[in-house]
Amino acid sequence: MDLKNTIALILGGGRGTRLFPLTKIRAKPAVPLAAKYRLIDIPISNCINSGLNRVYVLTQFLSESLHRHLRQTYHFDHFSGGFVELLAAQQTVDESTDWYQGTADAVRKNLVHLEEDWIEHVLILSGDQLYRMDFRDMLRTHIESGADATIAGIPVSRDDASSLGIMQVNDTGRVTGFVEKPQTEEELATVRMDPAWIDARGVESHGRDCLASMGLYIFNKSVMVDLLNESSHEDFGKGIFPQSLQSHKVQVHLFDGYWEDIGTIRAFYEANLSLAGKAPPFELRDPNAPIYSRPRFLPPTIMGDAHIESSLIADGCRIGDNVTIKNSVIGLRTVIGDNVTIKDSVVMGADDIECEKTELPAGVLPMGIGSGSVIEGTILDKNCRIGENVKITNQAGVENQGEDEPLQIRDGISIVIKEGQIESGHQS
């Protein structure tokens, strides 16, 4: 199955308030992931591994770091016609161009970029999900079923259904109903599936009787353009998709691999730590479908007398003596002093290597984690400066705290914001 007539649109999302403060200074797709990647690398890698190399990324908030990452990472030869380009919201002489009001509105305001005759299909993706999919399989489902639109669906249990969009599908796989985040048994009954139907299509249901929308779509371009021009719906999931069920043939494409929506601090934290285990649910080391990111020319990590268990350690780190790291993610260029303990934490590292001989301004601590510190259940954003004998564990079990402080708590997880400095001896 060839994707040469398909273009991908990756939706960068809004302000990313549920991922704040990680999105305080960057767009959601630019949030670092798994020690050396960014969230945007996941959907783009899926596209490249599927033979799709024409990609637009739509975003509007704090897009500078995202733009820089795309520019430095994704280059194609002059003969393939491939590109990965950012389409940021902007005002032009056209009155309809302004800030994006939602996912559908973002695409509607960029239809001018889809006017080329070679484009037959449009693949709509999210910029904040962790999964691996060959989109050629999804396109095959779309074409063989004769659908106007196809949506990826994953079987879920009733317990998970209340936080997702749930679809009703007939025997042929056509989507006939949809309920957004059903909260009652009555709502759920209208879209519940027979697990035997799922089993019969090569996906083991394990008793799961709901099909959740993954927010991934393939549209015939002409159909998508008509749907956008004939309505004022601002979102695909809440507007365009339910509307299309009444007027067009929408087919489901079943998927049953690992899939995680990185929409909250808790989801981000748990997804990162899950990748550090001995049997991660999402395998970063798959040679047949690698995850791409910006190439960096960094020295190997050097470490002293350290004890490390179930952790990811990126390049360019310097780890001291008598250090314990358990179930954690240690990002690029991280500096860790002696006698430090890091458990159940995500340390994003630094943007640059700070030379040990660098003279710092008065009151500025060295980059990294100072000697004698204990970091547990914490996210340290990039370029943090943690003093000596600091203890960050949130032993009090605080759920949410702080907005303008360098140390904040969200979803019960302590977060030191980017460039944040925590003075020596701090205890929390």
Secondary structure, 3 states (H helix, E strand, C coil): CCCCCEEEEEECCCCCHHHCCCCCCCCHHHCEECCCEECCHHHHHHHHHCCCCEEEEEECCCCHHHHHHHHHHCCCCCCCCCEEEEEECCCCCCCCCCCCCCHHHHHHCCHHHHCCCCCCEEEEEECCEEECCCHHHHHHHHHHHCCCEEEEEEEECHHHHCCCEEEEECCCCEEEEEEECCCCHHHHHCCCCCHHHHHCCCCCCCCCCEEEEEEEEEEEHHHHHHHHHCCCCCCHHHHHHHHHHHHCCEEEEECCCCEEECCCHHHHHHHHHHCCCCCCCCCCCCCCCCCCCCCCCCCCCEECCEEEECCEECCCCEECCCEEEECCEECCCCEECCCCEEECCEECCCCCCCCCCCCCCCCCCCCEECCCCEEECEEECCCCEECCCCEECCCCCCCCECCCCCEEEECCEEEECCCCEECCCCEC
